[in-house]
Amino acid sequence: MKITFATSADTMPQLKARIVEQDKLPADLSPAFLQGAEASRFTGKVGQLFEGFVEDGGVVVRLALVGTGKHGGDERLANLERAGAALAAKYLTSGEKVLGLDLEGSGLSARETASLLTGLRLRSWRWDTYRTKLKEEQKRSLEQVVVFGAHKGAEAAWKVEEAVAKGVELTRELVAEPANIIYPQSFVERCRERMEGTGVEISVLDEDEMAELGMGALLGVSQGSIRDAKLLVIKWMGGNPADKPTVFVGKGVTFDTGGISIKPAAGMEDMKWDMGGAGAVAGAMLAIAGRKAKANVIGVCGLVENMPDGNAQRPGDVVTTMSGQTVEVINTDAEGRLVLCDAITYAQREFKPRTVIDLATLTGAMMIALGMEHGGLFSNNDDLADKLLAAGRKSGDKLWRFPLSPAYDKLIDSPIADMKNVGPRWGGSITAAQFIQRYVEEGVNWAHLDIAGMVWADKPGATWDKGATGFGARLIDTFVRDNCEG
């Protein structure tokens, strides 16, 4: 979706939109149009739409009013996003190619305008690459939004948010692609392609290099696949060179059959999005680089495919991790934590960060606990947890904190190794987090985000269509803005 700014409405497109605060219908419209809005019970509630036709300069124009709710309040920016998203959802397949967004006299600040456009841009994203038989009325038509009468700083504010929107779109793209298209090597190639010219530094470890470092847990997951594992590192060093970086680690299981502990067939196709944590990290790194963040941020993505061939890891196998700790693999479908533990160890030893935050579609138990409304948060540091919760509220990628304690930790002790990779049935998300915590080095602030229920949606949401949501990319970007930039 292309969004441009114009100083004059002389070339207003045939489709025009105006925003309306709740219970404040514009007085400059014709009585017939206003009566139609009132008869349709349009009051300007958030995301509410009314359209009709008006004469504008001797030309009949299709006019849409979109509600932004009551002015002010903590939800103001989120409400504006929802209003922009409502316009995109309504007109994406309307047959119209251009939408003129008339903000003259709206009173929107530059930041508020950027929020409105963010919602419009994000809700207009749809992955139609493999849909060859769409009916004409199902095809995307809306290609451009032209903004008139905006605040003088709105275009600059939008350029910042546009970079973030592009990051979210990359996350969605990676998550939406099928596993025969996105696998470890092609994930790397897609990131290189999208990030070319942004100033990030990309490096990749192959299986031989990971084996030399002792990453037996990550490589154990990968050994049943013909696709080689990769460890992708994306560096953006835009801050003070003396400052320690903040590192985000993403689980990138590009397809998860469960391995020898194979999953049921029904719904297994969804496991193409088991790389949602890595997708969020990659998208966030594109956003951070795109807006030239004044911070040192590193993304590390452990990329594997979990398959059940004759060379696959078996239940009962013992692997040695990069940290030197050993793991009895009780269930090969609890593979994400095996990928994360080696990736986190590598990140700590290579980059000496003060803070490590991992994101992973880790446990079905998290979906049972929180459904599709929040991601789960675990942390060894209260201040870090509070900052992530705040970033979640601000970005819309909401989180909910869960406990960690020695009582849960002892549930993953193994009789023949340092630990086993699963605990009992109860508290599955917590014992998974306790497993990862055993790889966090002393003095490192750490948080684990279990986003299993959040990266894919079976129905449209506020700013996304059915499918990949892009969850996590904005959360990371917001956290970096508010806590890592000087």
N, C-alpha and C positions, 0 to 999 in steps of 0.2 A: 504494500500500500504506500503510494507516494503522497507525501503531505508537503504542500508549499504554502507560502504566505504572499498575499497581494495587498497593495496599499489602497486600491480602488475597487469598488464593486461594479464597475462599468461592464465587466465581462462575467457577471454572475451566471453560473450554470443554471440549467433548467430545474435542477433539484437544489433547494436551499434549505438550510436548517438554522434554527435559533434556539438558544437555551432559555429555560423559564424556571425561575425559582417558585417554590410551592406557594400557591394562592396568590400569585402575582402575574396574571396574564397580561401580556403587553397591550397597552392601550392604543397603539398606532395601527393595529390591524382592523380590517373591515368588520362591521357589526355582524355580518353573516358568518364570517370565519370564526369570530369569538363565540357566537351562539352555537356553532357546530362543536367547538371545543367543549363548551359547558354541557351541551347535550350528551357528549361522549364521556362525561365525567372526568375530563382531563383537568387536573389541578396542579400539575407540575411536580408530582411525587417522583422520587428518584427512579430514573429509567423509563418513566411513563412517556408514551409517544402519542401525538395526534398529527395527522396530516390532512391537507386540503389544497386548494388551488387559489392563488391570489393574483391580482394584476400588479405588476411591478414595472413602471416605466413603459406602459403600453404593451407589455409582454406578459402572458400568463405563465406563472411559475408554480411549480410544485413545492409547497412549503411544509416543512416538518417542525413541530415544536417538541423539544425533549426536556423532560423535567430533571432538575438537579436537586430537588428537595429544599429544605429550609436553609437559609444562608448561615454560614459559620458552623462552629462545632468541630469536634475532633474528627468527625467523619467527612468533613468537607471534601478533601482531596479524593477519598475513596468514592464518594458520591459522584463527583465529576467524572471519575474513571467509568463508573457504571453508566452514566449518561452517554459518554462517548461510545461505550460498548453497545449500548442499545441502538444507536444510530447505525453502527456497523452491522449488527445482526439483522436490522430491518432492511437495509439497502444493499447488502453485499451481493445478492442475486436478483436485484430488483429490475435489472435491465438498464439502469442508469450507470454511466461511466464516471461521472464527476459529481461530487457533492460540494456545494459552496457553503462553508460554515461562517455565518455572519455573526461576529462577536461585537459589532458596533454597539456601544452603550451597555454592554453586558456587565462591565465593572470587574471582569476577571483579571486577576494579577497574572504576571508571567508564569509563575509556578502553577497556578490554577489552570491556566490554558494548557500547559504542558501535561497536566494530569488528564484533562479532557481528551487530549490527542493520544495519550498513552492508551487509554481505554479503547479508543477507536481503532488504533493500530493493532493492539493485541487481539481484539475480538475479530478482526478481519483476517487473521491468519487461518489458513486451512490447507491441509496436505492432500492435494488431488492428483499427485503424480501418477498414480496407477489406476485412476478412474477414467476409463476411456469411453464409457457409454452413458454419460450424464445427459439428461434431457436439457434442452436449451434453458428452460426456466430454473434448472438446478445449478447452472454454471455461474461462476463468479463473474460479475460484470463491473462492479465498482473498482476503479483503478486509481483514482486520485481524489484527494480532499484539498480544496483551496480555501485558506483561512483569510477572512477579511476583517478589518477593524480590530485587530488584536492589540494587546498591550505592546508597547515598543520593545520590551525585553523578551517577548514571548518566543520569538524565533530562536534566540540564543538558548533560552531555557529548554525549548523542544529539542535542540541538537543534543543536549546532554541526555534527555530521556529517550531520544531516538536510539542512542547507543545502547541503552539498557534494553529497549524493545528488541533490538537486533540480537542481543544476547539471549533473551527469552526465546526468540524465534529459533535460534540455533539449538537450544536445549530441546524445544519441541520437535524440531526436525530430526535430531539424533534419536529421540525416544520413539517417534512415529515410524521411522524406517524399519522394514522387516530385517530379520537376522541374517538373511542371505545377502543383504546390501550393507548393513552395518555390523561388522565384526571387528576384532581388535585392530587389525591393520587399516581397515577402511575408516574406522573411527578416527585414527590418527591422521589419515589423509584428509578427511573432511575438515578436521580442525585446522590443519595447515592451510587448506584452501581458504577457509573463512577468515582466518586470522592474518593472512598475508598482508603486509604493509601496516599492521597496527603497532608494531614495535615490541611485540612479545617475543620471548626467546623460547623455542620449542626443542626439547630433546626427548629421546626415546631409548629405553633399555629393551634389548631383545632377550630371548630366553637364555642364551648362553651367558649374557651379562648378569641376569638375575640369578642364575644358578651359581655363578662365581661368588655372588654376594650372600648366598645361602638362603634364598627365598623359597624354601621348600613347601611352605603352606600355599602360597599363590600358585606356584608351578604344579602342585598336586591337584589343584582344581582343574587346571588347563590340560592335564596329560591325556584326557580321554578325547580331545578334539584335534581335528586336523588343522585348525586355526591356531597359529602360535600366539601365545600371550604377549602383551606389551605393557610396559610401564611408561605412561605419557607424563611429561613434566612441562608445564606452561608457566613461564616466569614473567612477571611484570614488576620491574623495580623502578617505580616512579617516585619513591619517597627518598628520605635521607639515607645515603649509602650506609651510614652507621647503624641504622635501625634494623632490628631483627625482623624477618618477614613473618607474616601471618600465613599459615599453610592450610589449604582446604584439600581434603582427600576424598575422592569419589569412588564408590564401588561401581565397577564397569563390567558386570557380567552380561555380555551382549546377547546371550541366550542361555536360559537355565532350564535344562530338562530335569534337574535334580541329580543327575549322574546315576550311579548304580542304585541309589535310593530314589528311583524315578518317580516323578510326579504323576498324578492321574492325567489321562488324556484330555478330559474336559477342561477347557480354559488354559491349556498349556501354551497356546499361541500368545497369550498375554505376556509371557516371559521374555518377549523381545524388549520389554521396558525394564528389565532387571538391571539395566545400566543407567537408570534414572539419576542416581547420585553422581556418577561421572558426567552425565549429560548436563546436570545443574552446574557442576564445577566448570566445565568447558564454556557453557553459556555465560556464566558470571565473569570468567576471565576475558571473554570477548567484550563484555559490557565495560569492565574496569579499564581495559586498554583503550576501548573506543572513546571513552570520556576522559582519558588521560588522568586517571586518579593519582593523586599525590600520596601514594602508599606503596609499600613493598609487599606484594601478594604472589603466592605460588600455588598453583593447582597441580595436584598429583592424582592421576587416574590409573587405577589398577584394572587392566582390560583383559578379560578371559572369556572363554566359552565353556560351559559345563556340560559335557556330553558323556554318554555311557558306552564307549567302545571297549574292545578287549584290553586296552591299555589303561582304562580309567581307574582312578583311585577307588579303593574298596572300603566299605565300613570295617572298622577295626585297624586300618593302617595307622601307623604313627609317622608323623612328619616333623621335621626340625625347621623352625622358623628362623628368619634372619636374626632375630634377637637372641637365638640360642635356646629358647624355650621349646619344649616338645608338646605335641598335640596328638591325642588319640582321636581319630576321626570316626565318631560314632554314626554320623549321618552325613552322607555326601551332599545332601540338599541344604545343609547349613554351611554353604560355601562362601557366602559374602564376607563373613568375619575372617575366614582364612585369607581372603584377598586383602582385606583391610589391614590385618595385623602386620603383614610384610610391607605394605605400602606406607603405613604409619611409621614403622621402624626406619625405613629408608628415608622418609621425609625428615625425621628427627636427627638422624646421623648426618645427613647430607647438608641440611639447611639450618640446623640449630635454632628452630623457631621458639618463641615464647608461647605461642598459641597454635594449637592444631584443632581443626574442626572437621569431622568426617560426616559425609552424607551418604546414605545408603537405603535402598529399598530392601531392608534387611529381614523383617519378620512378618509373617501373616498374623502373629499375635498382636502386632501393633494395629492392624486393621480391625481386629476384634475389639480392641480397647478404645480406639478413637474414631473408627469409621473413616470417612473421607473428609473430615473437617479440620483436623490438625495433624501435624507431624509430631513425633515424639522427641523429647529432648532429654538427654542425660549429660551430666557434667560433673567434673571434680572441683569446680570453682563457681561459687554462687554469683560473683560479679559477672563472670562470663555468661552464665546462664541468664541472668537478668538482661544483659545487653542483647542476647539472641532473642529472648522473648519480646523485647521492645522492637527489635528489627522485624520480627515476624508480624507484630501488630501493625507497624508502619507500612510494610511492604504488601501486606495481605497474605503472605505465606505464613500462616499462623502455626505456632508451636505450643506444646503442653509438656510441662516437666514431669519426669518420673524419677523414682529414687534409685540410689545405688547404696549397697551396704555389704559388710562382710558376711552377713547371713545369706545373702544371695550368692556371693562369690564362692562359697564353699560347695555350692551345688554343681559346679563344673570341675571339681577335683577328679582326677583320674587315678585308678589303682596302678596303672602301668606307665603313665607319662605325667608331665607337669599339669596337664589339664585335658579335658575332653571338649569337643566343639559344640556340644549341646548339653543342657541340663534336663530336668524333668519337664513334664507337660506344663506345669504352672509357672507363670512369670517368665515366659519365653523371651519377651523383648528385653527384660531386665537382665537375664542371664547372658543374653547375647552382648549387651553393653558391658557387663562385667568381664566377659572374655576380652573385648577390645581394650578395656581399661588396663589389663595386665601388660599391655605393650606400650603404655604411656610412661615416658621416662620422668624421673623426679624433677620437679620444678617446672614442668610443662603444663600450662593450662589447656584443658582438653574438653571438647564437647562432641557428643555423638548424636546425630539427627537421623532417626529412623523414619523415612518418608514413604514407606511402602504404600500407604493408601492415597498418596497425594499426586503422584506423577502422571496418572492416567484417570480420566473421568468418563463414565458411561453416559453422561448427559451434559449439556452445556452448562457453564457456570457464568459468573459475572463478566469475566473478561476472556473466556476461552470457549471454544466450541467443543463438542464431544471428541475425546481423544487425548492427546498429549497436552498437559496443562502448562508445562514450563516451570513447575514448582521448584523453588530453591535458588534459581538464578537471581531473582530480585532480592530475596532474603540475604544472600551473600553480598550483593552489591550494596544494599542498605547498611548492613553491618560494617562493611569497609568504610563507607562514607562517614558513618557516625562515630566510628571508634578507631580507625587506622589512619585517617588523613589528618595531617597537621595544618 
